[in-house]
Amino acid sequence: MRPILTLKKKPAPDPLASVAIPAEPVQPAEPAKPVEPAKAAKQSPNEAQAAKEARAAANRLLGQELADRRRAYSEKLKPLLEAYFSDKAILHETVLIDGAECLRPLAVGIHKTIFAWLREQPDAQGASNTLLMDLIKAVLGLHVAQPKYLAGLLNCQDRFDLDGNATGVVKDKQRERAEKAWKKVQNKTLPAGEANVSTRKAIAELEAGKGKQFAGVDALMADLPAAD
């Protein structure tokens, strides 16, 4: 007899095998908390006082260094500025107008010319603008406050640059201010040579750090009497 052949049945497919199972969502990691800086230890009264005294001592030392530096620059620049002014005839020569001895009025903005010249000098390199303006004020301020200069503002029609060239005119408001200043100083003309002594005294005060400070050149000129 022939053997009977039988076919094996294939197993039935699993109905769940083809169903995709979603992956579980990944939870984001929590951001790391910043590390808080350690709190400074509270100073004792003695420590606080010691720190305060140390800061004060450092400030005094810095102030002394600045004063010494200012004095050194002043000593170098003072002779230069004095020679510059001595060389300008318009700052010394007077003219007679209706019998009045007058110094001719300077051009508006003349301080900028002087400042630019002084700024370019090799000895002025490194000096602060404030110091240069203070030095200019010490000399120019005394010049424009002289009775002869005020007389020039009252009697002259023109203004002049440092080389004696006419540039601009004296305005009515400037003449009115000069007249008020004139009334305060009339009959108080400085004796010969006293103006130079006053100039040296003013510069000495600047060297000691006692001069008036200005925020800029325009502020300087606004402070000068009858100079506008």
BELPESUL-V849142 format. One record per backbone hydrogen bond with DSSP energy under -0.5 kcal/mol. CO is the residue of the C=O (numbers start at 0). NH is the residue of the N-H. If there is no record, write none. Layout:
CO & NH
CO & NH
This chain:
2 & 4
12 & 14
13 & 16
15 & 18
17 & 19
19 & 21
24 & 26
33 & 35
43 & 47
44 & 48
45 & 49
46 & 50
47 & 51
48 & 52
49 & 53
50 & 54
51 & 55
52 & 56
53 & 57
54 & 58
55 & 59
56 & 60
57 & 61
58 & 62
59 & 63
60 & 64
61 & 65
62 & 66
63 & 67
64 & 68
65 & 69
66 & 70
67 & 71
68 & 72
69 & 73
70 & 74
71 & 75
72 & 76
73 & 77
74 & 78
75 & 79
76 & 80
77 & 81
78 & 82
79 & 83
80 & 84
81 & 85
82 & 86
84 & 87
86 & 88
87 & 90
88 & 91
88 & 92
92 & 103
94 & 96
94 & 101
96 & 99
99 & 96
99 & 101
101 & 94
104 & 159
106 & 109
108 & 111
108 & 112
109 & 113
110 & 114
111 & 115
112 & 116
113 & 117
114 & 118
115 & 119
116 & 120
117 & 120
120 & 123
121 & 124
123 & 126
127 & 131
128 & 132
129 & 133
130 & 134
131 & 135
132 & 136
133 & 137
134 & 138
135 & 139
135 & 140
136 & 140
138 & 142
139 & 143
140 & 144
142 & 145
145 & 149
146 & 150
147 & 102
147 & 151
148 & 152
149 & 153
150 & 154
151 & 155
156 & 169
158 & 166
159 & 106
160 & 163
164 & 160
167 & 158
168 & 170
170 & 174
171 & 175
172 & 176
173 & 177
174 & 178
175 & 179
176 & 180
177 & 181
178 & 182
179 & 183
180 & 183
180 & 184
181 & 185
184 & 187
190 & 193
190 & 194
192 & 196
193 & 197
194 & 198
195 & 199
196 & 200
197 & 201
198 & 202
199 & 203
200 & 204
201 & 205
202 & 206
203 & 207
204 & 209
204 & 210
205 & 208
215 & 219
216 & 220
217 & 221
218 & 222
219 & 222
219 & 223
223 & 226
